[in-house]
């Protein structure tokens, strides 16, 4: 009988590349304003703290609409849910062209978060329908490789658009950047409707023997997930509440670093105009390789705890070293690169442990609760760094907030996944 890796290879090739491109634009849609911070602050007349608030307000809508999106997922299925989400966020992004005040900017960020709320948990749920736990870390990381790709490719593209489209038709370049980068999600949403299927049982492109072999390797699907008790059932599990804390710390690390990476690089390197995108691509490219290696090691050793806790600790250590060596540009960039890579390793690993905690009937809503409550860190991280930059008068002071949350995340991870014998392989 073929191994899981061999058996599921055809599904990986059909599903993962499309989802990678979709999530790459989803993530770029969240962070592309980080490249346009300076002209946006000038045009809309706001400070670093207001920019951080606008970046973080994305997560207000994102948090509020997580569980409603999960209920839509259960009702309409992942294919239609993912497609609708992508089309909605594309249309909302187009509206950034008409804003002229900080309040309009903040309001659209909330709406954008609401539109994107269900995408990530919907994809995680979709991957759980298709792939067994034995290869889930590699598959999930293969999908999440979109995060560093969005930075490595989106950084140079965004900075090019900012330089090439300034005041074209009297429209600021940052609006052109958002407009142009909002077009692909609309087209990809339509592609998802045509190409994806709601699980192996519905895949007409699989021959009958392969389909049956895949279904026998997967746990049986529980179709009775629409009862209202399932919405809150996951919250009754203590491990889920601990996972919320871990996810919160992950979000602070991830978005706290990602939203401010261009600004931090400007602080420690002071690149020439037009070169910021190149320097920003370096940490994301390294992060892509680190994510793949960490996930492969996790699957090979069937170990989740330390493959999640160790990157957390690496984030904390390297951010402190970034602050201490900020006067030495190249050295600081190395530590910042390692910190970003470790933060994205955490992001790739965090939801590989949920199948060990959640029952199948609460998987969709459980993922939504963890992702939504944990995503509060996506508000705390960017805004906290912006506030500290403005009030402590030290450009890199905000890294200590992220380092503290990374340390808490490591401690909570070890406690959660090592305290019970049933979790020690998680």
C-alpha positions, 0 to 999 in steps of 0.5 A, a space after each residue: 500500500 502506498 505511503 500517505 505522501 505518495 497517495 496524496 501527492 496528486 491532491 497536493 499538486 491540484 489543491 496547494 498551488 492554487 491555495 498558496 496563490 490565494 493566500 499570498 494575495 490575502 496576506 499581501 492585502 493585509 500588509 501591503 500598506 506597510 510599504 506605503 506607510 510614509 506617503 499614506 501618513 502624509 496624504 491622510 495626515 496621521 501619525 505612526 500610532 494612527 497607522 498602527 491602529 489602522 493596521 490593527 483595526 483589520 482584526 476587529 472585523 476579522 475577529 467579530 466575523 470568524 464564527 459567523 464565517 464558520 457557520 457559513 462554511 458548514 452551510 455552504 461548504 469550503 469551495 463556495 465560502 472561500 470563493 465568496 470571501 475572495 471576491 468580497 475582499 477584492 471589491 472592498 479593496 477597490 474602495 480604498 481609491 476613494 478615501 481621503 481621511 484617516 477615519 475612512 481608512 480605519 473604517 475600510 480596514 475593519 470592513 476588509 477584516 470582516 470580509 477576510 475573516 473566514 478565509 484562513 479557518 476555511 482553508 484549514 478546515 478544507 485541508 483537514 478534509 483532504 489530508 491525514 495528520 501524518 502529512 498535515 504539517 508539511 501540507 499546512 506549511 506548503 500552504 502557508 509558504 504564501 506568507 513569506 512569498 507575499 513579502 518576498 515578491 510583494 515587497 519589490 512589486 509594491 515598492 515598484 508600483 509606489 515609484 511608477 504610479 505616483 500621481 498618475 491621473 492625479 491619484 497617489 501611488 499608494 492607492 494605485 498599489 492597493 487597486 492593482 493588487 486587488 484585481 487578482 483576488 477577484 479572478 482567483 475567487 472565480 477560479 476557486 469555484 471552478 477548480 476546487 471540490 468540497 472534499 475527496 468524495 466530490 472530486 471527479 478528477 480522482 479515479 475510483 481506486 485512488 478516491 477510495 484509498 484516500 477516503 480510507 486514510 482519512 477519519 470519517 466525516 461527521 456531517 451533523 455539524 450544524 447544531 447550535 451547541 457545536 458553536 460553543 462546544 470547543 470553548 468548553 475544552 481547556 486545551 482550546 483556551 490555552 491554544 487561544 493564548 498561544 494563537 494570540 502570542 503568535 499573532 502579536 509576533 507575526 503581525 507585530 513584525 510583518 507590519 513594521 519590517 519595512 520601517 525597521 529596515 529603514 531604521 537599521 539599514 537606511 537603504 537608498 530610495 527604491 531599494 527597500 523592497 529588495 531588503 524587505 524580500 531578504 527576511 521573507 525569503 529566509 523565512 520560506 526556507 525555515 518554514 519548510 525545514 521546520 515542518 519537515 523536521 516536525 513530521 519526520 519526528 512526529 513532534 509538535 511541541 518543541 517545533 512550536 516552542 523553539 521558534 517562539 523563543 528564537 523570536 524573543 531572543 533575536 528581537 532583543 538582539 536586534 534592538 541591542 545591535 541596531 547601530 550595526 545595520 547588517 548585524 541587526 538585519 540578520 537578527 531581524 531576519 531570524 526573528 521573522 523566520 521564527 515567527 512565521 515558523 510559529 504561524 505554520 505550526 500552530 494549527 497542526 496541533 488542533 486535530 489533537 485537541 478538537 473533535 471532528 464535530 467541533 473542528 470548523 467552529 473550534 478553529 474559528 474560535 482559536 483564530 478569532 480570539 487569538 487574532 486579537 494579537 493582530 490588533 495589539 502587535 501593530 498598534 502596540 509597536 506604533 504607540 511605543 515608537 511614538 511615546 517612548 521616542 525609540 524606533 525599535 522599542 516596540 520589539 520588547 512587546 513582541 519579545 514578551 509575548 513570544 516568551 509567553 507563547 513558548 511557555 504556554 506551548 510547553 505547558 499545553 502540549 506536554 502536560 498530558 500524556 495524550 499530547 506529548 506527540 503533538 
